[in-house]
């Protein structure tokens, strides 16, 4: 089946690290994406990882993938107020060769001083 | 390089009317996908086009349709609008299909049905 789950809310202090978690269910090879959405805006692609990788780092962002548990996390180092947004995890199963993304419900990140 | 553009950005329609939304992908991108975002259902896949052909379709009624032109621009149409069609409609463009392609989203069209 196709399902992506995320916790709905995360609150962190400015300067701390944020960790947003996601689980997916598709058992085929897949690409996993993280998007950021600010109020009134579209989705901004942050990073993505293929399911044969364990980790990917891009500046303040670190993605960790546990294939056995189908668990994905996004770590934001030195979280800033500008990071306050909704973060979506999305899965793109490769079966069928299509581009359809299956999204989680989104995690609202609130950064406070 | 210009990003994905969507027009119009905001739209107000009444029940029973129809609406057409437009999406221009990033230059060189040939795949366009459409999504509906609502507070209750989240982000749901509508359909995907590649080389002017619909390649995949989500679980939406036949009132929702789309097409893609030879320049990769895409339109979606919703006929006989219902109140529940009020949503943010997002399109995403990608260079190709099925491979390690990044998918970029436009700002969306916010449709309000009254």
Contacts between the chains, C-beta under 8 A, distances in Angstrom:
chain1	res1	chain2	res2	distance
A	31	B	100	6.9
A	33	B	103	7.3
A	35	B	105	7.3
A	41	B	107	6.1
A	41	B	108	7.7
A	42	B	4	7.7
A	42	B	6	8.0
A	42	B	90	5.7
A	42	B	105	4.4
A	42	B	106	5.4
A	42	B	107	4.4
A	42	B	108	4.9
A	43	B	90	6.6
A	43	B	92	7.7
A	43	B	105	4.0
A	44	B	105	7.5
A	45	B	102	5.9
A	45	B	103	6.9
A	45	B	104	5.9
A	45	B	105	7.4
A	48	B	102	6.7
A	50	B	100	6.7
A	88	B	43	6.9
A	90	B	43	7.9
A	92	B	103	7.9
A	94	B	98	6.8
A	96	B	56	7.2
A	96	B	98	7.9
A	97	B	97	6.3
A	97	B	98	3.4
A	98	B	48	6.0
A	98	B	55	5.7
A	98	B	56	4.4
A	98	B	97	6.5
A	98	B	98	6.5
A	99	B	31	5.5
A	99	B	33	5.6
A	99	B	48	5.5
A	99	B	50	7.8
A	99	B	55	7.9
A	99	B	56	7.6
A	99	B	92	7.7
A	99	B	94	5.4
A	99	B	97	5.6
A	99	B	98	7.1
A	99	B	101	7.1
A	99	B	103	6.4
A	100	B	33	6.9
A	100	B	45	5.0
A	100	B	48	6.1
A	100	B	56	5.3
A	100	B	58	7.5
A	101	B	33	7.4
A	101	B	35	7.6
A	101	B	43	7.8
A	101	B	45	6.7
A	101	B	92	7.5
A	101	B	103	6.7
A	102	B	45	7.4
A	103	B	35	7.9
A	103	B	42	6.1
A	103	B	43	4.0
A	104	B	42	7.8
A	105	B	42	5.1
A	106	B	42	6.9
